[in-house]
Amino acid sequence: MPNFEDVSPNAAEVEAALRGRSSTPSTAEPTERVVAILVSGRGVERSTWTDDAEVSEDDFERLLDEQPPPPDVNDLNGERFRSLDPQSRSAKIQRCTECQFRVADDHGFVRPCNVCGGKQRTVSVKVIFGEDKLRHFARIFLPELTYRLREPLTQFFKARTSVPDLLTLDLTEDFETADAYRGRRSRGEIHGHRADAALAQAKNYVERVTRLPSLLAVQAAAFAWPLVVGGAAETSFAVVKDEHGGVHVLS
């Protein structure tokens, strides 16, 4: 079964990839294993508005039982709903104001009122109408790299059609490693790959999204995509595998 290391370019793959560059490669250049953090998810955004309405006694009883549905991040179509304004739950029955406008047709027949249904009694209420919409979000967080690598890596990850499940990352875990010197802790690592800034930024991003008042429910997933980087500022490069196992050199 594939594992995390299968997605990370090994030494032989890095050397072969660099040998194939148009510029003169330097396989002796020091390299470092790092990860990019990919975050994607969806949240339920709820919008509501209130309108005055005159409803029948039966409809009023139904409204008393209707409640806004719980937000569902798996409902791809969203949902529309209605509920009774809390201040209208004690509304009183009154004479139907629509019935006074009913007139007979050419045959002298008066159709039942479409508001009260002919009972001549209604209830004036405020009805809350609402709609849930699913909002998708995705972000790419890169570790500390030379500036020239940020754009090609960003475009590389944007072009991915899928992410291997084995790269799934639980952002609530503690990825810092203990330092033998006085118990200090080093920067975050994932399977021996440096994560530092990417990991911290991804955690902060998910926390901010979760706290957004416009989103009632949020489901987020994070993935750690390994790559190998090396070279000086002017000759920096990154070697990374795609979702199909193909090896790419970016510079």
Secondary structure, 3 states (H helix, E strand, C coil): CCCHHHHCCCHHHHHHHHHCCCCCCCCCCCEEEEEEEEEEEEEEEEEEEEEEEEEEHHHHHHHHHCCCCCCCCCCCCCEEEEEECHHHCCCCEEECCCHHHCCCCCCCCCCCCCCCCCCCEEEEEEEEEEEEEEEEEEEEECCCCCHHHHHHHHHHHHCCCCCCHHHEECCCCCCCCECCCCCCECCCEECCEECHHHHHHHHHHHHHHHHCCCEEEEEEEEEEEEEEEECCCCCCEEEEECCCCCEEEEC
